[in-house]
Amino acid sequence: MEKTAAILANIDQFVWGPVMLALMLGTGIYLMLKMRFLPLRNLGYALGCLLKRETGKEKEGEISPLASLTTELAATIGTGNIVGVATAMVLGGAGALVWMLLAAFIGFSTKFAESMLSVKYRVQMQNKTIAGGPMYTLKNAFPLKKLGSVLAVLFALFAVFASFGMGNMAQSNSITTALVETFNIPQAKSGLVLSILTILVILGGIQAISKITLYMVPCMALFYIIAAVTVIVVHIEHLPQGLLEIITMAFSPKAAVGGIGGAIVVSMQDAVRYGVSRGVFSNEAGLGAAGISAAAAESASPVRQGYISMTGVFFDTIIICTLTGLAIAASGVLGQKEASGALLTGAPLAIAAFSTVFGDMGGCFVSIGISLFAFATIIAWEYQGERAFEFLTGRPKFNICYRFVYSLVTFIGAVCALDIVWDFSDIMNAMMAIPNLICVLALSGEVSKDIKEYQYSIHHK
């Protein structure tokens, strides 16, 4: 097991090295410039689209645009917002939060492009369902047809593995770890219950998944935001020191002396690496998975749906991840150690931050929050992984096999070691991102043309 963990750690460090970081950030910056910053300039318009129904055009799709967004958010608002932020601020220092936010602002353009293209090139299957995502964009619109077909298969293959890793095992592991930490429930028992609940929900398909996420996501996000703001307000006198630590550690070649993060020594490269990778884990901008859910939306305008999907980055990272990071920084728990001498990280670090205000109830709150967030992610990612699996097999009737395997993987993730689960998830994220980023770069001219034409239309109605 230790040898496997070491191998995965080395692969993770390689795939999320300077080349991947440059590709991820470079693609987002290039798209933002090519689109003349329209994703950022139209953020207010995009948020407004959530409250307005699209009219006047025939719409395809299976679920409402809002349900599509909540399904996307269910897939992204998960352990990345709590455990991911906590681990990033330990492994990359407090400054990782800065790079997480910078990557998110850049990610607006990437999330818009991959979602817009997925809606534009979605297809109707033989069973009358709507399917889309980067694999269909690559297959049907990539300039080099043969290469596009190969990249489509690779994306779908890595998306299936990513659904097992980021979408499933990382989430179930975080749930069972939090429940052990707070309620002393054995991981095997909670993992078994989690597997059963998963299969009961996903057997209903996208209709059942979207109905649950439509109500579950806004409620759990609101309660978490209120609790995180409470922690920050209670420790408001420590917030300036925490902010100084965050900014200092984000841009110093080697930082960690004094202040809240005094026990953590990291380099700027660590801050960038873990900030960007955990940020991508959280909001999925650049991975392409959101396009699979976006393609199911009842929308006649790919650009409009691209804008709606883009708001997921705003809610997920700009709001929730920021509040988690500030709560950890202001509470003064960053850099604390366990009884064994190891640094507090992951769920235990988040629990420690909330416990400074809510006491023992803080641990209960974080554990329940992680469980709800992560379970929503598990069921939402099942749909995305299933669509990728269906693309590979070409036979919808085999989807039931994927659903049962997916539920089994939930249990496996629940009892695995934390470092193995997270390293595997990071690796699959990177592998899935590569063909998707190639796709949006190759079609960037088309994306730019469509968004500018749409911009003209909304200003001349």
N, C-alpha and C positions, 0 to 999 in steps of 0.2 A: 504493500500500500504506500509506504514512504517513497519507494522508487517511482511509482506511478505519479504520485504528487509532485515529485521533483521534475519529472519529464514534462508534465503539464505546465508547471510553473515556468520552465525554460521556454517552452513553445509560446506561452502567453506573453512572456517578456519580449520575445522576438516579434510576434505578429502585431503587438501594440507598441512597437518601437517607433523611431522617427519617421520611417516611410509611411506607416499607416496613419500616424497622426497628421503628417503633411498631406496625405491624400484626403483624409476626412475633412480637415479644416480648409485645405486648398480648394476642394470641390465646392464647399459651402461659400467661400469667399468669391470664387469665380462666378458661381450662379447668382450671388447677390449683386455683383457688379454688372453682370450681363442683363439682369432684370431691373437695373437702375434702382435698387433698394426698394422695389415695390412691395415685397413681403413685409418689410419693416414699416414702410410708409402706410400700408393698408391694414395694419394690425387691428386698428379700431373698427374698420369696415368688416374684417373677418370675424371679430367678436360679435358685431351686430348681426351677421348672417345667422348666428345661432338662434336668434329670436325672431327671424323673419322667414316665412315660407317662400320657397321658389314658386313662381307662378308663370303661366303663359306658355310653357313648353311641355311636351310629352316627356315623362321621366321614366327611366328604367331603374331597376334595382329591387332589393328585397326588404330593406329596412329604411327608416327615415334618416336624413343626414345627421340629426342629433343623436340618434341611436348608434349610428356608425361611429360618431366621435366618442361617445361614452364607451363603446366597445374598444376603440383605440386607446382611450385613457385607461380603461381597465387593464389593458395589456401593458401600459407604461407606468401608471401610478401603482407601484407595488413596492417591493423591498428596495428597489433602487432609490426610492425617495427617503427611506429611513436607513436601512442597512447599507445601501450603496453609498450614501452620503457619509455615513459614519466611517466606513472602511476607507473611503477616499481621503478623509481628513486625517486618518491615522497613517496610511501608507504614503500619502502624498503631502501630508501636512495640512494645516488649516487653509493654506493658499490654494489647495485643489478646488475649493469652492469657487474661487474667482475664475479659474479655467473652465469649470463646469458651466458657469453662467455665460462666459464668452463663447464657448462652443454652442450653447443653446441659441444665442442670438444669431450666430452664423447658421445654425441648424434650421432656422425658419425657412430659408431658401431651399434647402435640401428636402425637408419634409414636404414643402409645397410641391416641388418638382416631381418627386417620386409618387405622391398621391394623385396629382393631376394627370400624370401619364397613365397611371393604373386605371383611372376612371375612363380616360379617353380610349384605351385599348382593351377594355374588358370585353368578355364574350358571354354568350348565352350557351349553357351546356345542354346536352340532350334531354336531361331531366328538368329543363326550363329554369334552372337556377342560374344566377349571375356569378361569374368568376373573373377575377382580375388580380393584378399584382405585377411586380417587376418581371416575373417569369413570362407573362403574356406580353408585356411591353417589349421585352427582349426578343421574343419569338416573332412578333408581328410587326415591329417597327424599327428594330435595329438595322442600321444601314448595311452591314455585312450579314446576310441572312444565315449562312452556315455558322459563323462565329456567334451570332445572336442566339441560335438554337442551342449551341454548346453552353453558352453563358446562362441561358434560361434553365437548363437542366442543373447546372452547378448551383445556381441561386436556390432553386427549389429543393435540392438535396441538402444544402447547408441550412435552409430555412426549417426543414424537418428536424435536423439535429439541434438547431437553435431553439425550436419549440420544446424539445426535450430538456435543453440546458437552461437558457435564460428564462424561457416561459414556464418551465415546470420544476426542474430539480432545484434551481436556486431559490424558487419561491417556497416549495414544500420544505426545503431545508431550513429556511428562515422561520417558517411557521413553527416547526417542531423544536428548533433551538430556542425560540422565544418562549414557548410553552414549558419547556424544561426549566428555563431560567426563572420563570415567574411562578408556575404552578406545579413544577416537579412532575409533569406528566411524561412518562417514557416515550421516546421518539417513535418506537415501533407501534405503540398503541395509537398515538395521534396520527401517524402516517397512514395506518390502516383506515381510520375513519375518514381522513382526507381523500384517500383513493376512492372510497365508496361514494362520497359526496360528489367527487369530480365526475365519475361515470354517470351518476344519476342526472346531473345537469347537462353534460355534453351530448347525451343521447337525444336531446331535443333539438340539436343543431343551432344554427345562427339565430333563429327566431327566439328560442328559449334563452340563449346566451345574451342577446341584445335586450330582452325584457328585464333580465336580472341586472345587467350593468346600467341600464337607463335609470334605475332608481337607486341602486347600490352605490355607484360611483359618486354622484353629487353629495349624498348624505355622509358617506365616510370621509370624503375630502373636507367637507365643511367642519365636521367635528375635529378632525386632525388639525386643521388650520387654527381653530379657536384655541385648542390646547397648546399648540406651538407658540402662538402669539402670547398666551398667558405666561409661559416660561420666560419668554424674552422680556416681557414687561416687568415681571417680578425681579429679574436680574438686570434691569435696565442700566444700573450704575456700572456694570461690568461690560456692557456692550461696546463702548468705545475702545476698550483694551482688546476685546475680541476682534473687532473690525481691524484694528491696527495689526494684530497678529496675522489675520487672514491676508491682508494686503502685502505685508512684509514678506511672508513666506511664499507668496505667489510669484514674486519677482527677484528674490535673492538667490544667488548661485548655490548657497548652502545656508539654510536657516534653521533655527530652533532654540536659540538661547533666550531664557527668561519668558515671562508672560504665561499665558494660558497654555500654550503648546510647548512648554519648556522641556518636556521629556521626550519630544519627538525631533529627530534630526533627519532632515530630508534635503534633497537638491531640488532646484527649479525644474529639472527634467522629470523628477518624480511627481511634482505638483501638476505639471502639464499632462503627463501620461495618465495618472489616476483620475485627474479632474475630467479630462476628455473621455476616457474609456468608461468611467462610471456615469458620466453625463449621458453618453450614448446609450449605456445600459438602461438609464432612466427614461429618456425621451425617445430613443430609437431613431432619431433623425439620421439618415444615411444608411440605415439597415434595409429599408424597403418594406418591412413587414406591415407598416401602417397602410400602405397602398392596398394590401389584400382586404382589409376591413373597409377602406374608403370605397373600393370598387363595388361593395354591396349596397351603397347608399342610393336612395331614390333621387337622383339628380340628373338634370339634362345638361348642366354646365360643368365640365371637368375642372375649369379654373375656379369656379365658385366652391366646389367641393375641396379643391386643393387648399383654398384659403381656410375653410372650416377645419380640415385636418391639421393645418399648420398651427391652429390655436392650441392643439394638444401640447406642443412644446412650451407654450406660455404657461398653461395651467400646471403642467408637470414639473418643469425645472425652474422657471423664473419665479413661480410662487411657492410651490410646496418644498422643493429641494432647498431653496434659499431660506425658508423658515426653519427647516430642520437644521441646516448648517449654523444659522444664527443662534438657535436654541442651544446647540452643543457648545458653541463658542462662548456665549454669554454665561452659561451655567458653570463653566470652569471645570468640566469633567474631562476635557481633551488632554491626554497625557497621563491620566490616572492609570494605576496598575491593579491587576487582580492579585489575589492572595499568592498566586504562583509566581508573580513577578512580571508576567506578560502584560503588555498594554491592553487596556480595555478597547475593544473594537466591535464592529457589527452591532447586532441587537443589544448586547449588554451595555455598550456605550450610550446608545439612544435611551435605553431604560434608565441608566444612571442620570442622564440629563433631565428627563421628565420627573424622576423621583426626587430631584432637588426641590421641586415645587409641590408635587402631589403625593410625596411619600411612597408608601407601599402601593397606593393606587396608581402611581405613575408607572410602575412596572406592569400592572394589570392593563392599564390603558394602552401602553406601547405594544404589549403582546397581542391584545385584541385588535389593535390597529394594524399591526403587521399581518395578523392572520386574515383579516378582511381584505386588505390591500392585495396580499399575495394570492388569496383564493380567487379574487376577481381576475388577477393576471393569468392564473392557471387556466381558467375557463375561456378567457378571451384569446389566449395564445393557441388554445386547441384549435379554434376555427382557422387561424392563420396557418398553423402547421398542417391541418387537414387539407386546406386548399392546395398547399404546396405538394402534399402527398398525392392528391388527386391529379395534379398536373403530371407527376412522374408516372403514375400507373395508367392514367387515362380511363380508369374504371371507377365511377362513383360508388359502385356496390362494395368496393374494398375499403371504403372509408370506415366502416364499422370495425374493421381490424385495427386500423390506426387508433380509434377511440379507446379500445380496450388496452392496447399497448401503452398508450399515453397515460392511462390511469395507473398501470403497473409502474411506469417510470416515476409517477408521483410518489409512490411508496419508496422506491429506490433512492430518490433524492432526499427523502425525509430522514433516512438513516445514514447517509454518506457523510464524510468529513467535509467541513465548510470550505477549506481551501481547494479541494479537488473540484467541488461543485462550481465555485466561482471561476476558477481557472478554465475549466471546460466551457463555461458559458461565455467568457471573454473571447476564447478562441473561435467559437462558432459565430459570435457576433462579427468578428473581423472577417471570417471567411464568407459570410453572407453579404457583408457590406461591399466587398470588392466588385462582384459583377453588377451590383446595383449602382455603385458610383460610376462605373464604366458606362452604364446605360444612360444615366442622367447627363453625364458629360457629352456623350455622343449625340443626345437629343436636346442639348441645351439651347440650340438655335430655335427649335420648334417650341420649347417651353417659353423662351423669351418672346417669340412672336405672338403666341396665344395670350400671354398675360398682358402684353401691351395692347392687343386688340380688345381684350376684355376691359382694360382700363379706359380705353376710348369709349366703349359702349356705355359704361356706367356713368360717364361724365356727359354723355350726349343723349340721355333718355328724355 
